[in-house]
Amino acid sequence: MVALAAVALVGLTACEGPDPNNLETYYDDPAPTSAPVTTEAPVSPAKAEPVTPPEPDPGLLAEPALLSDADVAEEGVQPASNEVAGCLADGPSAGSRTVTWRYPSGSALSHRVVVFPDRSAAQAVAENECAGKTVSVPVQPGVERQQAWSDGKTCTVLLAKGTLVSELTVSASTETRAVDAAKRLLPAMTAKLTAQP
């Protein structure tokens, strides 16, 4: 019996593993398992494309120089939707605004202001040639260049200041009436143009 007890004691001491009564090894972490280890790569926030503001419409600079209904009221005209074609070549970089009126007789009056952001308005007028013959109109103060033409029953006047060209086109029943109407409207047209910076 004593021999059996000795064998059992030797067997117990030979067991491998942590000693249940040894607090220093009892709570050790178990050996790592063969579970796959996953690592997450840091995710950087998506970079937004830089927002480029839209190019401003150069035509907005033309609006303050346009004739208004009040400016042409003495002509007895009414607003119209179809524009009278002027002769100013404006180019791809230019912006413009146009207003048109009709006389009771059916004659038409159109005012267009063109902005030339890449060159001077005086240069644009100097390089422009309208059909017809040159017409003499009163010299307007404060403008850098002016020209006027009459083509049949249509008169066109161009005034230039800074980057703006003011173009007035009158189509009437006779050449004389068209030129006279243009001359009457020149002061209002000039005042609007020269008031711009």
ZIFENUR-V211270 format. One line per field, one symbol per residue. ss: DSSP state (H for helix, E for strand, L for the rest). phi: phi as a letter, one per 40 degrees, with the letter a starting at -180 (. if undefined). burial: I if it has 9 or more other ideal C-beta (glycine too) atoms within 8 Angstrom, else O. Layout:
BEGIN
ss = ???
phi = ???
burial = ???
END
This chain:
BEGIN
ss = LHHHHHHHHHHHHLLLLLLLLLHHHHLLLLLLLLLLLLLLLLLLLLLLLLLLLLLLLHHHHLHHHLLLLLLLHHHLLEEELLLLLLLLLLLLLLEEEEEEEELLLLLEEEEEEEELLLLLHHHHHHLLLLLLEELLLLLLLLLLEEEEEEELLEEEEEEEELLEEEEEEEELLLHHHHHHHHHHHHHHHHHHHHLLL
phi = .ccccccccccccccchcccccccbccccccccccccbbbccccccccccccccccccccccdccccbdccbdccgcbdbccccccbcccgcccbabbbbbbcdchcbbbbbbbbbcbacccccccccbccgbcbcbdcccgccaaaabbbgbbbbbbbbagbbbbbbbbbbcbcdcccccccccdccccccccccc
burial = OOOOOOOOOOOOOOOOOOOOOOOOOIOOOOOOOOOOOOOOOOOOOOOOOOOOOOOOOIIOIIIOIIIOOOIIOOIOIOIOOOOIOIIIOOOOOIIIIIIIIIIOOOIIIIIIIIIIOOOIIIIIIOOIOIOOOOIOIOOIOOIOIIIIIIIOIIIIIIIIIOIIIIIIIIIIOOIOIIIOIIIOIIOIIIOIIIOIO
END
